[in-house]
C-alpha cells in the first residue's frame, strides 16, 4: 500500500530521500561489478548485503509509521535521529579509514555508504523508541488531565444535585403538608387530586437527578455478583404487575452490587412502563462473548431512537422522567463495560452489556 504523501512522504523526506540515494547507489555498484568496470574488493559483499538489509528494515519501519501510535508531530525528531546517526557513525568510520588498508576508491565509497546507512538505521531505531516514550507520556498526561476534569465535573454535578434536591425537597414537604390540610377542608375538590401526582413526579425527578449525578462515578470497588440472583432480587423490589421474569443462567460478574441493582431495577421499570403489565422479560448470557442481556417482548425501540434513549431527559411517555436509561448507561460506563441497544428476538427491546469481568 502506498504511503499517504501528506502524512509520510513530506514529513519524512530526509529518510525517503537518503533511502532513494541508497537504492541508486546499490544498483549502480551492482551494475559496475557486473560489467567488470571495477574490481571486486575483498569482503565487499558482506557490507553490500548488510546495507541492503538495513535499507529494507528502514523502509519497513517507515511504511508502518502511519498505522502506528506515533503521531506526525514526532516525524521531525525521527528525521534528526536518522541524520545524526548517519553523521556520527560516518565520522567514526572516517577516523578508522586511515588505519585500515583499502584496495580502491570503490571500496572506500562502499564503506562510506555502509557507514551512513548503518548509522542512520541505528539512529532511526533510537528515534522510534524515543517517539514511543514521548507518546506514552503525552497520552498519560492527557488521561490524567481528562480524569481530573471529569472528577471535578462530577463533583460539581453531585454538589449541584445535592443542593437542588435539598432546596426542592423542603418546599415539597411543605406543599404536601398544605395539600393534606386542603383535602381535609375541601374533600370534594377535584383540583386537589391533580396536585399529588405532580408532587410525586417532582419527587421522582429530584431522586433520579441525584442518582444520575452519583452513579456516573468510576467504580473503584467491585465484588463477585451473581447476575441471576441480583436480577430476581431487583424484580421483587419493582412494581411489575403481571409481568414475567425468565432468567437463563447469566454469568457471574465483578461489579458494584448496588449499582448493578440500579441497572436491573431501571430496566425492569422501563419494560413494564413501555411493554405493559403483562410483558415478559428475559435475562441471560451473551453468545460468543462475556456478558449478559436483558430482553422483553414489548413494542421495542425504533431504530431512530435507539441511541437517543441514552440521553438524559429523553422520554416517550408523558409520565416518564427520561433518567432511567441514562442512569443505566452511566453505571455501565462507570464499570468500563459496553452497552448495546437493539431489538430482541420477539421484537421488543434488547440491552446487551458486554466487556464484563468474571470472578477469578
CORHUPE-V420303 format. One record per helix or strand of 3 or more residues. SS is the DSSP state (helix for helix, strand for strand). FROM is the first residue (numbers start at 0). TO is the last residue. If there is no record, write none. Layout:
BEGIN
ss-><SS | SS>
from-><FROM | FROM>
to-><TO | TO>
END
This chain:
BEGIN
ss-><helix | helix | helix | helix | helix | helix | strand | helix | strand | strand | helix | strand | strand | helix | helix | helix | strand | strand>
from-><4 | 12 | 43 | 71 | 104 | 189 | 222 | 226 | 243 | 251 | 256 | 279 | 290 | 302 | 307 | 323 | 337 | 348>
to-><8 | 34 | 66 | 96 | 184 | 214 | 225 | 236 | 247 | 254 | 274 | 284 | 295 | 304 | 309 | 334 | 342 | 353>
END
